[in-house]
Amino acid sequence: MNLSYWEIKTWLSHIDYTIVGSGIVGLSCALQLRNRFPKAKILVLEKGTLPQGASTKNAGFACFGSLSEIIDDLKTHTEHEVVELVKRRVDGLRLLKQTIGQEQIQYQELGGYELFPETETVLFQECLSKRESINQLLEPIFKTKVFSLKENTFQFKNIKDLYIYNQFEGQIDTGSMMDALLKKAQSAGIKILNNVTVENCSDGIDSVQLNCNLFNFSTSKLLIATNGFASQLIHQNVKPARAQVLITKPIKDLHIKGTFHLDKGYYYFRNIDERILFGGGRNLDFKTEETTEFANTKLVQDKLEMLLRTTILPNTAFEIEHRWSGIMGVGNQKKAIVKQISNNMFCGVRLGGMGVAIGSLVGKELADLVS
C-alpha cells in the first residue's frame, strides 16, 4: 500500500499501544489504557470490516454457567477455582454494564433455564442431587440461592417436566453493545483501523515490528486480543471453536422469554425481537468445528432446525431468516490467558465462550499488565 506522509504521520507513527482485535476484549483494553494514559497514542487493528470472531456474532447471553456446566467443571477444577470462574463472570458483567450502561446494551434479566432431554436421566438426577450443594458454594457471591426448579411452562416437548432455573441470568443486544463500545473508544481518541491483518510480528528491545497486509510499522507495546484466532500470531494453549447460529423470522405472540440451555449447554436459545435465536451443535463434530472458517454445515444446521420443530416450537409455524457462525477461543482450562508473552508483547485470549461475561474484565486486566 502506497501511504502518504500524512497517513504515516497521523496513524502509524509514534504509537504507544497497538491492540490486535476490536472485539469486547480489545476495545475494553483500549478504554482502560486511555484511562491510565490520557495522552498515549492508542491504535486498534481489526482484520474484518466489523469486529470479527465472536463479539458481533454471539447469542447475547449474560450468563455465568448452567448447573450442569458447574458440576462438570468441578470434575476438573477445585471448588475454589470454580467459584473464582463464576465470580469473574459476575464481575465482568458488572463492569460491562458500568462501562457502557444497561440501556446501551439493552440488558434484560429474564432468567435462565436449563432443559434436559427426556433421555438424559443420569445427568438430570445428578443436577437435582447436587443443586443445593452448588447453591451453597455460590451463596457468598449471590447472597442467596441461585438455582431453583420450575415446571415446563413454555410447553417444550421431549424434555423433562422440570427446568433448572437461574434467576440471575440475563440477555443483551450484542449489536448495541459493540456499537456502544466502538463509539466510546472513538470518542476517547482511540484510532481504529479495519481490514488490517497482522501477518507476523517480532519483538525487539524497546518496540515491536508489525508486518500487515497493507503496511508495516512499529509500536512500543503490542496487546493481542484475538481470542479464537490467537494461534495465528502467538503460541498459547488456545484453539478455535466455531459456533453456528440461526434466527427465525418474527413469530406472532411468541411466549418464550429468557435464555435457555439444552443438552449440557451444547445448544442454547433465546427470544429477541419476537424471534428465536438458536445456536450450538459443535458437539456433533468437534474436529470440523475446530476451525477459524466462518461457515455453516448441513449437519449442524439440520440438527438445529430439527430441535426447533420437535422441542422448542413443536406447535408453532416458523421460518428461518438468517444463519451465521462465530469463532470462540477454548482450551483445556476455563481460565482466560492474560499474560506478558515477551518483552513488549501481551495477550488476553481463551475466553471459553464466555466473552460477554468476562470480555470487559479480561480487557481491563490486559491493559493493566503494561506500563
N, C-alpha and C positions, 0 to 999 in steps of 0.2 A: 504494500500500500504506500503510495507516494504522499507522505504527510507534509503539510506546510510548516513553516516556522511557528506560526500561531497555534496550530494544533499540538505540536510538540511542547511548546512553552506552556500552554494552558492546561492540557490534560495529562501529559506524560513526562513532566519534568519535576524534580524535587518532591517526589511522592514519599510521604512518611509511612503510610499504611495502605497496602493493597489487599483487598479481600476477594477471594475467588468464590463466587456463588452469591446470587442476590435473593436467596430464599429467606425463610424465617431466621435461621442462624446468622447468615451473612449480614442482613440488614440490622438485626439486633446487635450484632458485634459492632457494626459501623456506628450505630447510635451511641453505644456505650463508649466507644473510642472518642466520639465527639464530646461526650460529657466529660471525659477525663482530659482530653487535649483539645481545647476550644480552637486553637489556631492551627492544628495539624491539617495537612493535605491528605484527604482520605479518598481512595478510589475503589469502587466495586466493579468487578468484571463478571459478566453473565454471558454464557455461551448461547443462550436462547434469546428469542425475541421477547419472551416472557420468562419469569423465573422458572427454569426447568427443574425436573426432578420430581419432588412431591409437594412443594409448598403451594402451588396453584392447582394441584391435581388430587389432593387428599379429600377424604369424605367429610372433613369438618367436625370430627368427634373431639369434644373437650372432655377426655376421659383419662383414667389413670390405671386401668386394668380390671378385667372382669374377675369374678370369684375363681373361676376355673384357671385363669391365667396366673393369678396369685398363688393358688395351690400348686400349680405346675412349677412356678419359679422357686418355690420353697424346696423343691426336689434337687435343685442345682445351686441354690444360693442359701446363705444363712438367713435367719429371721431378721437380723439387723440389716443385712443387705437389701432384703425385700422391702422392709419398712422405709429404708432410705430411698429406694427406687420410687415408691409411691409418694413419699414426701417431696421429692424433686419434681415429680409431675404436678403435684398440687401447687408447689411454689412457682413452677414455671407458668402454669395457667394464670396464677395471680399476677405475675409480672407482666404477662401479655395483656391482661385487662388494664393494668396500671399504665402500661406504655402507650396504648392507643385507645383505651376506653371500651367499655362493654357495648356501647351503642355502635361504635365504629365496626366492631366485629360481629354485630347482631347476635350477641350471646343470649341463648335461651336455656334455662335449666329445666328441661322437660323430663329429666330422669333417664336412666339407662336400664336396659333389660337384657338378661342373658337367657336364651332359649336353648332347650335341649331336645334333639330329635327323639322320637318315641323309642328308637332302638338303643339310645345312649344311656342305658340304665346304670352301668357301673360308675361313670363319671358323675351322673346326676346324684346318685346316692352318696358319693364321696363329697360332693359340694354341700349337700344337705347336712352331712355329719360334721363337716369342718367349718360350716358357716359361722357358728358362734365363736370358735377359737380365732378365726380370721378377724371377726368384728372386734374382739378383744385386742388383737395385735395392732389394729389400725386406730383404735379409740384415742390414743394420745394425739393423733393427727387431726381427727374429725370431731373429737369430744362427744361422740355419740355413735350408735351402731350404723354401719354403712349398708350392709346387705340384709334385705328382708325378702319375704315371699309374697308373690301376687298371683292371682288366678289369671287364666288366659282371656283377658277382657277384650283383646284385639281380634280374637277368633282366628288365630293362626291354625293351620292344620298340620297333622303329622308331627306334633311336638308334645312334650309332657304337659300336663294340665297346669303346672306351676311355673312361673318365671322367677328368677332371682333378680330382685330389683335393687338398683343403686340410686338413692335419692339425690346424690351429688353430681351425677353425670349430666353434661350439657352438650350443646352443639353451637357451632358458629357458621358464619358465611365466609368460606375460605377466600373468595374473590375480594370481598370487602376488607378482610384482614390484610391481605397482601397489598391492596390498593392504598390502604391507610399507612402501612409501613413504608411503602415507596414514597408517598407524599411527605411523610415525616422526615425521611432520610434526605430527600432533595431539598426540603425547606431548611435543613440543618447544614446545607452547603456540602453535602456528600455527593461526589460525582459518580454516576452510574453509566457504564458503557455496555451496551447489549451486543449480541452476535460476535463476541470476542471469546475465542477458545484458547486457553493456555495449553500449549502443546508440550512444553517442558520448562523446568526452572532449575537454577543452580544457585546455591547459597555461597556467599563469599564472606570476607571478614566483616564488612560493615554494610552490605547490601545484597539483595537477591536479584539475579538477572532472569527476566521472563521472556520466553520466546512464544509469541502468539500467532494465530493465523493471519492477522492483519498488520502487526507491527511488533517490535521488540523494545523493551525498556527496562529500567531498574527501579527498585523500591527499597526503602530502608528495612521494612518488615513485611512479610507475606503471611497472610492468615487464610487457611484453606477451609471452606465451609461448603463442600460439595457433596457431603453425605454419601449417597449410593454410588457416586461417580469418583469417590476419593482414590480408588485404586488406580485410576488413570494418571494420577500425579504423584502419589506417595504410597509407601509400603506400610500399611497398618492392617490390623485384623478387622477389616470391614469388607463386605461384599454386597453387590446389588441384589435387590429383591423387587421384582415387578409386581404391582398390584393393579388388577384390571377392574374397571368400574363401568356401570351403565346407569342411565337415568330414564324414567318413564316420561311420557307426556303428562300434563296435568290431569289429575283424576278427580272427578266431581265428588264432593262430600267425603274426601279422604279422612278416615277416622284414626289413622295410625299416627301417633305423635311420640317422638322420643328417639333415642338411639338404641340399636339392638345388635347384640352379638349372638351368633349361631355357630354351633359345631366347633367348640373350643376357640371361638374368635376368628376362625379362618374365613367366616362370612360375616358381613356387617351391613346394616342398612339403617336408613333414617328417613324422616319426612323433610322436604324442602320445597317451598313454593307449590304446595299441593301435589307434589310428585313423590315418588320413592326413588331414592338413590341407593344403589346396591352394589357392593364390591366384594372382592375376595377370590378364593378358589385356587390360590397358588399351591396349596397342599395337594392338588390333583396331579401336579407335575413340577416338583420343586426345582429340578435341574433346568427345565426350559425357562422357568420364571426367574432364574438367577442370571439376569441379563440387564444391560443398560439400554436395550432397544425398546422404544415406545411402540407397542403393537398390541393387538388383541388376538387371542387364539380361539378357534372354534370350540375346543374342549372346555375352556373356562366359561366362555360366553353362553354356550348351550346349557351348562350347569346353572349359571345364574338365572337364565330365563326359566328353566325347569323349576327351580326353587321359588321363583316369583309365582308361577302358576299353581304349584301344588302346596306351598306352605304359607307364603306371605300374603298373596292376593288370590286365594282359591276361588272366591265368589265374585271377583271384580274384573271387569274387562280392562285391559291396559295395552298401551303401545310403547315400544322403546323409541326414544327420541335421539339419544346420543350415547356413544361409548368412548372410553378413553383409558389410558393407563398412566401410572406414575411409578417412579423408581425410588424405593426406600434403601436405607443402608442398615444392614444387620450383621451380626457376628455371633460368636459362641458365648458372649456375655451380654447382658441387657444394659450395662452401664455404658454411657457415651464415652468416646475417646476425646478428651480435651487435654492437650499437652503440647509442649515445645518439642519439635522434632529435629531441629538443627539450630545453628547459630541465630538465624533471623527468621526461621520458619516455624509456624504453629498450626495446629489443626483442631477443629471441633466437628467431629463426624460420628457415625454409627448411632443414629437416634432410634433405631429399632422399631420404626412405625409409630413412634410417639412424638413426632415433630411438633404438632400443635401444642402438646402439653409441655415439652421441655425445650423447644427451639429457642425461646427467648432467654431462658436461663443458660443454655449452652453458649449462646452468642455472647452473653454478658461475661461468662467465665472465660471464654476465649479471649475477649478483649482485655480482661484483667490480667492475662499472662504476660502482656508486653509492657515495655517501659518506654 
